[in-house]
Amino acid sequence: MKVLAALLAIAAALDLLVWWAAAGASWFIQDKVLKVSVVKDSFGDWTTKEEFVPKFVPGLLDFAAPGAGGLFFVALVLVWLSRKEIFGAAEFGQPH
């Protein structure tokens, strides 16, 4: 059971990192992104218009990496707790 929970934690951590990469792969959390569009001004010339629009982009350093690291740590602890079932290791103080 612990091994299944560890595998689910690893899958959730990898899913979090894939979501971060698919959402824009920003280093820090952004709540607005720059949108550049080409518009025709009042004189009939084409110019670029830059504006910030609200959009949540998760950050690696302050969102995705701590979350994924915490899930990997939970998976590591669960694997360590179930090491006897997985590897047949002896408990502390017990002969092999």
Beta strands, then each sheet from edge to edge (+ up, - down):
strand 1: 30-40
strand 2: 46-57
sheet 1: 1+ 2-
end
